[in-house]
Amino acid sequence: MVVFISMNQLRCVLLCVVLVSGEFLTAAFAQSNPPAQPVPVIDGGVGSCSLDLTVTTADGKPAGAATVKVHIAYGFGGFRRLDLEAGTNSDGKVKFIGLPSRVRRPPLEFRASKGDLTGMAVYDPETECQGKHDITLEKRSATAEQ
């Protein structure tokens, strides 16, 4: 039995094959590259400055679920205090907003840790109100633990 197919029918069949294969490729690509997690944001609520941090390990990989802490003394005489803490997303990113533009003792020290790894970034809101810094986590030294 011989089946004859018109050119229009052939185009429709080819178009359907292309569309279906495109959907499979899109689904496969989405599974291999999961969407990026949103960057965690913590708001100090005491100013207009902000700091974007990226935390990585010594080999350059993102440090997901690392903890970042900062102690801030601000206001007249530094009597107002604020302690902030946030965790990084899977890309090692976290953002602190609502930071004061003037602090008692600049620069601020943002300390990151994950397991036995630690690192620090210094940030002076008076000189860079909207900052971006990287923190590289390294093993704690024996002298630092004593």
DSSP file (Angstrom, degrees, kcal/mol; ACC not computed):
  #  RESIDUE AA STRUCTURE BP1 BP2  ACC     N-H-->O    O-->H-N    N-H-->O    O-->H-N    TCO  KAPPA ALPHA  PHI   PSI    X-CA   Y-CA   Z-CA
    1    1 A M              0   0    0      0, 0.0     2,-0.5     0, 0.0     0, 0.0   0.000 360.0 360.0 360.0 131.1    0.0    0.0    0.0
    2    2 A V        -     0   0    0      2,-0.0     2,-0.5     0, 0.0     0, 0.0  -0.906 360.0-157.1-110.0 132.1    1.4    3.4   -1.0
    3    3 A V        -     0   0    0     -2,-0.5     2,-0.4     2,-0.0     0, 0.0  -0.932   5.1-153.0-111.7 128.4    0.4    6.5    0.8
    4    4 A F        -     0   0    0     -2,-0.5     2,-0.4     0, 0.0    -2,-0.0  -0.834  11.0-167.8 -99.6 137.4    0.6    9.8   -0.9
    5    5 A I        -     0   0    0     -2,-0.4     2,-0.1     4,-0.0    -2,-0.0  -0.977  16.7-127.9-126.7 135.9    1.1   12.9    1.3
    6    6 A S     >  -     0   0    0     -2,-0.4     4,-2.1     1,-0.1     5,-0.1  -0.326  26.2-110.8 -78.4 165.3    0.8   16.5    0.2
    7    7 A M  H  > S+     0   0    0      1,-0.2     4,-2.2     2,-0.2     5,-0.1   0.871 118.7  53.4 -63.4 -38.0    3.5   19.1    0.7
    8    8 A N  H  > S+     0   0    0      2,-0.2     4,-2.0     1,-0.2    -1,-0.2   0.893 108.6  49.1 -64.8 -40.0    1.3   20.9    3.3
    9    9 A Q  H  > S+     0   0    0      2,-0.2     4,-2.2     1,-0.2    -1,-0.2   0.888 110.0  51.9 -66.8 -38.0    0.8   17.7    5.3
   10   10 A L  H  X S+     0   0    0     -4,-2.1     4,-2.5     2,-0.2    -2,-0.2   0.905 108.4  50.9 -63.9 -42.1    4.5   17.1    5.2
   11   11 A R  H  X S+     0   0    0     -4,-2.2     4,-2.6     1,-0.2    -1,-0.2   0.907 109.8  50.6 -61.3 -42.3    5.2   20.6    6.5
   12   12 A C  H  X S+     0   0    0     -4,-2.0     4,-2.3     2,-0.2    -2,-0.2   0.912 110.9  48.2 -62.5 -43.8    2.7   20.1    9.4
   13   13 A V  H  X S+     0   0    0     -4,-2.2     4,-2.2     2,-0.2    -2,-0.2   0.933 113.4  46.8 -63.9 -45.9    4.3   16.8   10.4
   14   14 A L  H  X S+     0   0    0     -4,-2.5     4,-2.3     1,-0.2    -2,-0.2   0.894 111.2  51.9 -63.5 -40.1    7.8   18.3   10.4
   15   15 A L  H  X S+     0   0    0     -4,-2.6     4,-2.5     2,-0.2    -1,-0.2   0.904 109.6  49.8 -62.8 -41.8    6.6   21.3   12.4
   16   16 A C  H  X S+     0   0    0     -4,-2.3     4,-2.6     2,-0.2     5,-0.2   0.904 110.3  50.3 -63.3 -42.0    5.0   19.0   15.0
   17   17 A V  H  X S+     0   0    0     -4,-2.2     4,-2.4     1,-0.2     5,-0.2   0.918 111.9  47.7 -62.7 -43.5    8.2   17.0   15.3
   18   18 A V  H  X S+     0   0    0     -4,-2.3     4,-2.1     2,-0.2    -2,-0.2   0.920 113.3  47.8 -64.0 -44.8   10.3   20.2   15.7
   19   19 A L  H  X S+     0   0    0     -4,-2.5     4,-1.9     2,-0.2    -2,-0.2   0.921 113.3  46.9 -63.4 -45.2    7.9   21.6   18.4
   20   20 A V  H  X S+     0   0    0     -4,-2.6     4,-1.9     1,-0.2    -1,-0.2   0.922 113.4  47.8 -65.2 -44.0    7.8   18.4   20.3
   21   21 A S  H  X S+     0   0    0     -4,-2.4     4,-2.3    -5,-0.2    -1,-0.2   0.863 109.3  55.0 -65.9 -33.7   11.6   17.9   20.3
   22   22 A G  H  X S+     0   0    0     -4,-2.1     4,-2.4    -5,-0.2    -1,-0.2   0.885 106.3  51.0 -64.3 -38.7   12.0   21.5   21.3
   23   23 A E  H  X S+     0   0    0     -4,-1.9     4,-2.3     2,-0.2    -2,-0.2   0.897 110.1  49.4 -65.7 -39.8    9.8   21.0   24.4
   24   24 A F  H  X S+     0   0    0     -4,-1.9     4,-2.4     2,-0.2    -2,-0.2   0.910 111.7  48.6 -65.3 -41.4   11.8   17.9   25.4
   25   25 A L  H  X S+     0   0    0     -4,-2.3     4,-2.5     2,-0.2    -2,-0.2   0.903 111.1  50.3 -64.5 -41.3   15.1   19.9   25.0
   26   26 A T  H  X S+     0   0    0     -4,-2.4     4,-2.2     2,-0.2    -2,-0.2   0.918 111.9  47.5 -63.0 -43.3   13.7   22.8   27.1
   27   27 A A  H  X S+     0   0    0     -4,-2.3     4,-1.7     2,-0.2    -2,-0.2   0.904 112.8  48.7 -65.0 -41.3   12.5   20.4   29.8
   28   28 A A  H  X S+     0   0    0     -4,-2.4     4,-1.8     1,-0.2    -2,-0.2   0.899 111.8  49.3 -65.7 -40.4   15.9   18.6   29.8
   29   29 A F  H  X S+     0   0    0     -4,-2.5     4,-1.8     1,-0.2    -2,-0.2   0.897 108.9  52.8 -65.6 -40.4   17.8   21.9   30.0
   30   30 A A  H  < S+     0   0    0     -4,-2.2    -1,-0.2     1,-0.2    -2,-0.2   0.857 109.9  49.0 -64.3 -35.3   15.6   23.2   32.9
   31   31 A Q  H  < S+     0   0    0     -4,-1.7    -1,-0.2     1,-0.2    -2,-0.2   0.868 112.3  46.9 -73.0 -35.7   16.4   20.0   34.9
   32   32 A S  H  < S+     0   0    0     -4,-1.8    -2,-0.2     1,-0.3    -1,-0.2   0.763 120.0  39.5 -78.4 -24.4   20.1   20.2   34.3
   33   33 A N  S  < S-     0   0    0     -4,-1.8    -1,-0.3    -5,-0.2     3,-0.1  -0.783  83.3-158.0-124.1  86.0   20.3   24.0   35.2
   34   34 A P        -     0   0    0      0, 0.0    -3,-0.1     0, 0.0     3,-0.1  -0.275  34.2 -91.2 -63.0 151.0   17.9   24.6   38.2
   35   35 A P        -     0   0    0      0, 0.0     2,-0.1     0, 0.0    -5,-0.0  -0.307  48.6 -99.8 -63.0 145.7   16.7   28.1   38.6
   36   36 A A        -     0   0    0     -3,-0.1     3,-0.1     1,-0.1    -3,-0.0  -0.369  37.2-116.0 -66.0 141.7   18.9   30.3   40.8
   37   37 A Q        -     0   0    0      1,-0.1    54,-0.1    -3,-0.1    -1,-0.1  -0.472  37.0 -97.5 -73.9 149.5   17.6   30.8   44.3
   38   38 A P        -     0   0    0      0, 0.0    -1,-0.1     0, 0.0    55,-0.1  -0.365  42.5-104.1 -65.6 149.4   16.6   34.3   45.3
   39   39 A V        -     0   0    0     50,-0.1    55,-0.2     1,-0.1     2,-0.1  -0.613  36.4-118.3 -75.4 125.6   19.3   36.2   47.2
   40   40 A P        -     0   0    0      0, 0.0    55,-2.6     0, 0.0     2,-0.4  -0.421  31.1-160.5 -63.9 138.1   18.4   36.4   50.9
   41   41 A V  E     -a   95   0A   0     53,-0.2     2,-0.4    -2,-0.1    55,-0.2  -0.985   9.4-168.7-124.9 129.5   18.0   40.0   52.1
   42   42 A I  E     -a   96   0A   0     53,-2.5    55,-2.8    -2,-0.4     2,-0.6  -0.978  11.5-150.3-118.8 132.1   18.2   41.2   55.7
   43   43 A D  E     -a   97   0A   0     -2,-0.4    55,-0.2    53,-0.2    53,-0.1  -0.886  13.9-171.6-108.3 116.2   17.0   44.7   56.5
   44   44 A G        -     0   0    0     53,-3.0    54,-0.2    -2,-0.6    -1,-0.1   0.753  27.4-148.4 -73.2 -25.1   18.6   46.5   59.5
   45   45 A G        +     0   0    0     52,-0.3    54,-0.1     2,-0.2    53,-0.1   0.699  69.3  97.0  68.6  21.2   16.1   49.3   59.1
   46   46 A V  S    S-     0   0    0     52,-2.6     2,-0.3    51,-0.1    55,-0.2   0.246  86.0  -4.0-126.4  14.0   18.4   52.1   60.3
   47   47 A G        -     0   0    0     53,-0.2    -2,-0.2    51,-0.1    -1,-0.1  -0.983  67.6 -96.1-179.8-172.5   19.7   53.7   57.2
   48   48 A S  S    S+     0   0    0     -2,-0.3     2,-0.2    50,-0.2    -1,-0.0   0.342  79.8 104.0-110.6   4.2   20.0   53.7   53.4
   49   49 A C  E     -B   99   0A   0     50,-2.3    50,-2.6    48,-0.1    49,-0.4  -0.489  45.7-173.8 -88.4 159.3   23.3   51.9   52.9
   50   50 A S  E     - c   0 130A   0     79,-2.4    81,-2.6    47,-0.2     2,-0.4  -0.972  14.3-153.5-148.3 161.3   23.6   48.3   51.7
   51   51 A L  E     -Bc  96 131A   0     45,-2.8    45,-2.8    -2,-0.3     2,-0.5  -0.976   5.5-155.1-142.4 125.0   26.1   45.6   51.1
   52   52 A D  E     -Bc  95 132A   0     79,-2.5    81,-2.7    -2,-0.4     2,-0.4  -0.877  20.4-166.8 -96.2 126.4   26.0   42.6   48.6
   53   53 A L  E     -Bc  94 133A   0     41,-2.9    41,-1.9    -2,-0.5     2,-0.5  -0.923  15.5-166.8-118.2 141.5   28.2   39.7   49.8
   54   54 A T  E     -Bc  93 134A   0     79,-1.6    81,-2.6    -2,-0.4     2,-0.5  -0.989  12.8-160.4-123.3 120.1   29.4   36.7   47.9
   55   55 A V  E     + c   0 135A   0     37,-3.7     8,-2.7    -2,-0.5     2,-0.3  -0.880  16.3 170.3-106.6 127.1   30.9   33.9   50.1
   56   56 A T  E     -Dc  62 136A   0     79,-2.8    81,-3.3    -2,-0.5     2,-0.1  -0.874  31.2-114.0-129.7 162.4   33.1   31.3   48.5
   57   57 A T  E >   - c   0 137A   0      4,-2.8     3,-2.2    -2,-0.3    81,-0.1  -0.381  45.6 -92.9 -85.5 173.7   35.4   28.5   49.7
   58   58 A A  T 3  S+     0   0    0     79,-0.6    80,-0.1     1,-0.3    -1,-0.1   0.778 127.0  56.3 -60.8 -26.7   39.2   28.6   49.1
   59   59 A D  T 3  S-     0   0    0      2,-0.1    -1,-0.3     1,-0.0    77,-0.0   0.327 122.2-104.9 -89.5   9.1   38.7   26.7   45.8
   60   60 A G  S <  S+     0   0    0     -3,-2.2    -2,-0.1     1,-0.3     3,-0.1   0.485  75.2 136.4  87.9   3.6   36.3   29.3   44.5
   61   61 A K        -     0   0    0      1,-0.1    -4,-2.8    -5,-0.0    -1,-0.3  -0.578  64.1 -96.3 -83.6 148.1   33.1   27.4   44.9
   62   62 A P  B     -D   56   0A   0      0, 0.0     2,-1.1     0, 0.0    -6,-0.3  -0.363  29.3-135.5 -62.5 139.0   30.0   29.1   46.3
   63   63 A A    >   -     0   0    0     -8,-2.7     3,-1.0    28,-0.2    25,-0.2  -0.712  26.6-167.3 -97.7  82.8   29.5   28.6   50.1
   64   64 A G  T 3   +     0   0    0     -2,-1.1    26,-0.2    26,-0.3    25,-0.2  -0.415  68.9  18.3 -69.3 147.2   25.8   27.8   50.3
   65   65 A A  T 3  S+     0   0    0     23,-1.2    -1,-0.2    24,-0.3     2,-0.2   0.728  86.5 149.6  62.8  26.0   24.3   27.9   53.8
   66   66 A A    <   -     0   0    0     -3,-1.0    22,-2.2    23,-0.3     2,-0.4  -0.599  44.9-125.4 -81.4 152.2   27.1   29.9   55.3
   67   67 A T  E     -EF  87 113B   0     46,-2.8    46,-2.2    20,-0.2     2,-0.5  -0.856  21.1-165.5-102.2 132.4   26.3   32.2   58.1
   68   68 A V  E     -EF  86 112B   0     18,-3.2    18,-2.3    -2,-0.4     2,-0.3  -0.978  10.3-178.6-120.3 127.8   27.2   35.9   58.0
   69   69 A K  E     +EF  85 111B   0     42,-2.7    42,-2.6    -2,-0.5     2,-0.3  -0.910   7.5 179.5-125.6 150.8   27.1   38.1   61.1
   70   70 A V  E     -E   84   0B   0     14,-2.1    14,-2.3    -2,-0.3     2,-0.5  -0.984  16.2-151.1-148.3 142.3   27.8   41.8   61.8
   71   71 A H  E     -E   83   0B   0     38,-0.4     2,-0.5    -2,-0.3    38,-0.3  -0.967  19.0-168.2-111.9 127.3   27.7   43.9   65.0
   72   72 A I  E     -E   82   0B   0     10,-3.2    10,-2.5    -2,-0.5     2,-0.5  -0.968  12.7-172.5-123.1 125.4   26.9   47.6   64.4
   73   73 A A  E     +E   81   0B   0     -2,-0.5    31,-3.4     8,-0.2    32,-0.4  -0.977  28.6 151.2-110.7 126.3   27.2   50.4   66.9
   74   74 A Y  E     +EG  80 103B   0      6,-2.6     6,-1.7    -2,-0.5    29,-0.2  -0.837  21.0  54.1-145.8 178.0   25.7   53.6   65.6
   75   75 A G  S >  S-     0   0    0     27,-0.5     3,-2.0    -2,-0.3     2,-0.2  -0.169  99.8 -14.7  81.4-179.6   24.1   56.9   66.6
   76   76 A F  G >  S-     0   0    0      1,-0.3     3,-1.3     2,-0.2     4,-0.1  -0.360 139.6  -6.8 -59.2 120.8   25.3   59.5   69.1
   77   77 A G  G 3  S-     0   0    0      1,-0.2    -1,-0.3    -2,-0.2    -2,-0.1   0.476 113.1 -86.2  71.7   2.2   28.1   57.9   71.2
   78   78 A G  G <  S+     0   0    0     -3,-2.0    -1,-0.2     1,-0.1    -3,-0.2   0.745  87.7 140.1  71.4  22.9   27.5   54.5   69.6
   79   79 A F    <   +     0   0    0     -3,-1.3     2,-0.4    -6,-0.1    -4,-0.1   0.736  49.9  78.4 -73.2 -21.8   24.8   53.7   72.2
   80   80 A R  E     -E   74   0B   0     -6,-1.7    -6,-2.6    -4,-0.1     2,-0.4  -0.736  67.1-171.0 -88.6 135.2   22.5   52.1   69.6
   81   81 A R  E     -E   73   0B   0     -2,-0.4     2,-0.4    -8,-0.2    -8,-0.2  -0.941  12.2-174.7-130.2 149.2   23.5   48.6   68.7
   82   82 A L  E     -E   72   0B   0    -10,-2.5   -10,-3.2    -2,-0.4     2,-0.5  -0.979   6.5-165.5-145.0 126.8   22.4   46.2   66.1
   83   83 A D  E     -E   71   0B   0     -2,-0.4     2,-0.4   -12,-0.2   -12,-0.2  -0.969  14.6-174.6-114.0 122.3   23.4   42.6   65.5
   84   84 A L  E     +E   70   0B   0    -14,-2.3   -14,-2.1    -2,-0.5     2,-0.3  -0.893   6.3 178.9-117.7 147.1   22.4   41.1   62.2
   85   85 A E  E     +E   69   0B   0     -2,-0.4     2,-0.3   -16,-0.2   -16,-0.2  -0.989   6.3 164.4-147.2 136.6   22.8   37.5   61.0
   86   86 A A  E     -E   68   0B   0    -18,-2.3   -18,-3.2    -2,-0.3     2,-0.3  -0.983  27.7-126.9-149.2 157.9   21.8   35.9   57.7
   87   87 A G  E     -E   67   0B   0     -2,-0.3   -20,-0.2   -20,-0.2     2,-0.1  -0.785  27.2-118.3-105.4 152.1   22.5   32.7   55.7
   88   88 A T        -     0   0    0    -22,-2.2   -23,-1.2    -2,-0.3     6,-0.2  -0.479  23.6-121.0 -84.8 157.9   23.7   32.6   52.1
   89   89 A N    >   -     0   0    0      4,-1.9     3,-2.1   -25,-0.2   -24,-0.3  -0.176  46.8 -80.7 -82.6-173.8   21.8   31.0   49.3
   90   90 A S  T 3  S+     0   0    0      1,-0.3   -26,-0.3   -26,-0.2    -1,-0.1   0.703 132.9  56.7 -66.0 -18.2   23.2   28.1   47.2
   91   91 A D  T 3  S-     0   0    0      2,-0.1    -1,-0.3   -28,-0.1   -28,-0.2   0.375 118.5-111.6 -90.4   3.4   25.2   30.6   45.1
   92   92 A G  S <  S+     0   0    0     -3,-2.1   -37,-3.7     1,-0.3     2,-0.3   0.726  72.9 137.2  75.9  22.4   26.9   31.9   48.3
   93   93 A K  E     + B   0  54A   0    -39,-0.2    -4,-1.9   -55,-0.1     2,-0.3  -0.794  22.0 160.3-109.4 146.7   25.1   35.3   48.1
   94   94 A V  E     - B   0  53A   0    -41,-1.9   -41,-2.9    -2,-0.3     2,-0.4  -0.967  21.1-148.4-154.9 151.2   23.4   37.4   50.7
   95   95 A K  E     -aB  41  52A   0    -55,-2.6   -53,-2.5    -2,-0.3     2,-0.5  -0.989   1.4-159.8-130.3 131.6   22.4   41.1   50.9
   96   96 A F  E     +aB  42  51A   0    -45,-2.8   -45,-2.8    -2,-0.4     2,-0.2  -0.944  20.8 173.3-107.0 124.8   22.3   43.4   53.9
   97   97 A I  E     +a   43   0A   0    -55,-2.8   -53,-3.0    -2,-0.5   -52,-0.3  -0.766  51.4  47.7-123.0 171.4   20.2   46.6   53.4
   98   98 A G  E    S+     0   0A   0    -49,-0.4   -52,-2.6    -2,-0.2   -50,-0.2   0.817  72.3 157.7  69.3  30.7   19.0   49.3   55.8
   99   99 A L  E     - B   0  49A   0    -50,-2.6   -50,-2.3    -3,-0.2    -1,-0.2  -0.632  45.7-106.1 -87.9 146.6   22.5   49.9   57.2
  100  100 A P        -     0   0    0      0, 0.0   -53,-0.2     0, 0.0    -1,-0.1  -0.383  15.2-138.6 -70.3 149.6   23.5   53.2   58.8
  101  101 A S  S    S+     0   0    0    -55,-0.2     2,-0.4     1,-0.2    27,-0.1   0.696  91.3  45.1 -80.7 -18.7   25.7   55.6   56.8
  102  102 A R        -     0   0    0     23,-0.1   -27,-0.5    24,-0.1     2,-0.3  -0.992  69.9-177.5-128.0 130.2   27.7   56.5   60.0
  103  103 A V  B     -G   74   0B   0     -2,-0.4   -29,-0.3   -29,-0.2   -31,-0.0  -0.853  35.4-116.5-123.7 160.2   28.9   53.9   62.5
  104  104 A R  S    S+     0   0    0    -31,-3.4   -30,-0.1    -2,-0.3    -1,-0.1   0.934 106.0  16.5 -61.9 -50.1   30.8   54.3   65.8
  105  105 A R  S    S-     0   0    0    -32,-0.4    -1,-0.3    -3,-0.0   -32,-0.1  -0.784  96.0-128.9-129.3  89.1   33.9   52.4   64.7
  106  106 A P  S    S+     0   0    0      0, 0.0    18,-0.1     0, 0.0     2,-0.1  -0.448  75.3  55.5 -73.0 155.4   34.3   52.0   61.0
  107  107 A P  S    S-     0   0    0      0, 0.0    17,-0.3     0, 0.0     2,-0.2   0.631  74.1-138.8 -84.8 163.2   34.8   49.7   59.2
  108  108 A L  E     - H   0 123B   0     15,-3.3    15,-2.2    -2,-0.1     2,-0.6  -0.578  14.0-137.2 -77.9 145.7   32.2   47.1   59.9
  109  109 A E  E     - H   0 122B   0    -38,-0.3     2,-0.8    -2,-0.2   -38,-0.4  -0.919  12.2-163.9-110.6 111.9   33.4   43.5   60.0
  110  110 A F  E     - H   0 121B   0     11,-3.0    11,-2.2    -2,-0.6     2,-0.5  -0.854  13.7-162.1 -94.3 112.5   31.1   41.0   58.3
  111  111 A R  E     -FH  69 120B   0    -42,-2.6   -42,-2.7    -2,-0.8     2,-0.3  -0.854   5.3-167.5-104.8 125.5   32.2   37.6   59.5
  112  112 A A  E     +FH  68 119B   0      7,-2.8     7,-1.9    -2,-0.5     2,-0.3  -0.836   8.8 174.8-110.6 147.7   31.2   34.5   57.6
  113  113 A S  E     +FH  67 118B   0    -46,-2.2   -46,-2.8    -2,-0.3     2,-0.3  -0.997  16.7 173.7-150.8 151.8   31.4   30.9   58.8
  114  114 A K  E >  S- H   0 117B   0      3,-2.2     3,-2.0    -2,-0.3     2,-0.2  -0.797  70.4 -46.1-157.3 112.1   30.5   27.4   57.7
  115  115 A G  T 3  S-     0   0    0      1,-0.3    -1,-0.1    -2,-0.3     0, 0.0  -0.457 126.1 -17.6  62.3-126.4   31.7   24.4   59.6
  116  116 A D  T 3  S+     0   0    0     -2,-0.2    24,-1.6    -3,-0.1     2,-0.4   0.192 118.7  99.1 -96.7  17.4   35.3   24.9   60.4
  117  117 A L  E <   +HI 114 139B   0     -3,-2.0    -3,-2.2    22,-0.2     2,-0.3  -0.836  47.4 174.1-104.3 141.3   35.8   27.6   57.7
  118  118 A T  E     +HI 113 138B   0     20,-2.9    20,-2.8    -2,-0.4     2,-0.3  -0.950   6.2 165.4-140.4 161.4   35.7   31.3   58.4
  119  119 A G  E     -H  112   0B   0     -7,-1.9    -7,-2.8    -2,-0.3     2,-0.3  -0.968  15.8-147.3-166.0 167.6   36.3   34.6   56.6
  120  120 A M  E     -H  111   0B   0     -2,-0.3     2,-0.4    16,-0.3    16,-0.3  -0.998   5.0-163.7-147.3 146.7   35.7   38.3   56.9
  121  121 A A  E     -H  110   0B   0    -11,-2.2   -11,-3.0    -2,-0.3     2,-0.4  -0.991  16.5-143.5-126.5 140.0   35.0   41.4   54.8
  122  122 A V  E     -H  109   0B   0     -2,-0.4     2,-0.4   -13,-0.2   -13,-0.2  -0.859  19.6-178.3-104.7 141.3   35.4   44.9   56.0
  123  123 A Y  E     -H  108   0B   0    -15,-2.2   -15,-3.3    -2,-0.4     3,-0.1  -0.989  16.1-163.7-144.0 125.3   32.9   47.6   54.9
  124  124 A D    >>  -     0   0    0     -2,-0.4     4,-1.9   -17,-0.3     3,-1.1  -0.921   3.6-165.9-111.2 105.9   32.9   51.3   55.6
  125  125 A P  T 34 S+     0   0    0      0, 0.0    -1,-0.1     0, 0.0   -23,-0.1   0.724  85.2  64.6 -66.0 -20.0   29.4   52.7   54.8
  126  126 A E  T 34 S+     0   0    0      1,-0.2     3,-0.2     2,-0.1   -24,-0.1   0.826 113.2  31.6 -70.7 -30.1   30.8   56.3   55.0
  127  127 A T  T <4 S+     0   0    0     -3,-1.1     2,-0.2     1,-0.2    -1,-0.2   0.713 136.3  21.3-100.4 -23.9   33.0   55.7   52.0
  128  128 A E     <  +     0   0    0     -4,-1.9    -1,-0.2     1,-0.1     3,-0.2  -0.690  61.4 175.8-145.1  87.6   30.9   53.2   50.0
  129  129 A C  S    S+     0   0    0      1,-0.2   -79,-2.4    -2,-0.2     2,-0.8   0.878  82.4  42.9 -63.7 -39.0   27.3   53.3   51.0
  130  130 A Q  E    S+c   50   0A   0    -81,-0.2    -1,-0.2   -79,-0.1     2,-0.2  -0.858  89.2 174.8-108.8  95.3   26.3   50.8   48.3
  131  131 A G  E     -c   51   0A   0    -81,-2.6   -79,-2.5    -2,-0.8     2,-0.4  -0.638  28.0-162.6-109.4 160.1   29.0   48.1   48.5
  132  132 A K  E     +c   52   0A   0     -2,-0.2     2,-0.3   -81,-0.2   -79,-0.2  -0.988  22.3 166.8-136.2 126.4   29.9   44.8   47.0
  133  133 A H  E     -c   53   0A   0    -81,-2.7   -79,-1.6    -2,-0.4     2,-0.4  -0.952  25.7-138.7-139.4 158.7   32.4   42.5   48.6
  134  134 A D  E     -c   54   0A   0     -2,-0.3     2,-0.4   -81,-0.2   -79,-0.2  -0.903  10.7-158.6-114.1 145.7   33.6   38.9   48.5
  135  135 A I  E     -c   55   0A   0    -81,-2.6   -79,-2.8    -2,-0.4     2,-0.6  -0.996   4.4-157.0-123.9 127.0   34.5   36.7   51.4
  136  136 A T  E     -c   56   0A   0     -2,-0.4     2,-0.4   -16,-0.3   -16,-0.3  -0.916  15.1-139.8-104.1 123.4   36.7   33.7   51.0
  137  137 A L  E     +c   57   0A   0    -81,-3.3   -79,-0.6    -2,-0.6     2,-0.3  -0.651  27.6 171.4 -84.9 135.1   36.3   31.0   53.7
  138  138 A E  E     -I  118   0B   0    -20,-2.8   -20,-2.9    -2,-0.4     3,-0.1  -0.900  40.9 -78.6-135.4 164.8   39.4   29.3   55.0
  139  139 A K  E     -I  117   0B   0     -2,-0.3   -22,-0.2   -22,-0.2     2,-0.2  -0.352  53.5-105.5 -62.2 142.0   40.3   26.9   57.8
  140  140 A R        -     0   0    0    -24,-1.6     2,-0.1     1,-0.1    -1,-0.1  -0.473  36.8-121.4 -66.9 138.1   40.6   28.5   61.2
  141  141 A S     >  -     0   0    0     -2,-0.2     4,-1.1     1,-0.1     3,-0.3  -0.477  16.0-118.8 -79.7 156.7   44.2   28.8   62.3
  142  142 A A  H  > S+     0   0    0      1,-0.2     4,-0.7     2,-0.2     3,-0.1   0.825 114.2  53.7 -64.3 -32.4   45.3   27.1   65.5
  143  143 A T  H  4 S+     0   0    0      1,-0.2     3,-0.4     2,-0.2    -1,-0.2   0.823 104.0  55.3 -73.0 -30.2   46.3   30.5   67.0
  144  144 A A  H  4 S+     0   0    0     -3,-0.3    -1,-0.2     1,-0.2    -2,-0.2   0.795 103.4  55.9 -71.9 -27.4   42.8   32.0   66.3
  145  145 A E  H  <        0   0    0     -4,-1.1    -1,-0.2     1,-0.2    -2,-0.2   0.719 360.0 360.0 -77.8 -20.7   41.1   29.2   68.3
  146  146 A Q     <        0   0    0     -4,-0.7    -1,-0.2    -3,-0.4    -2,-0.2   0.465 360.0 360.0 -81.7 360.0   43.1   29.8   71.5
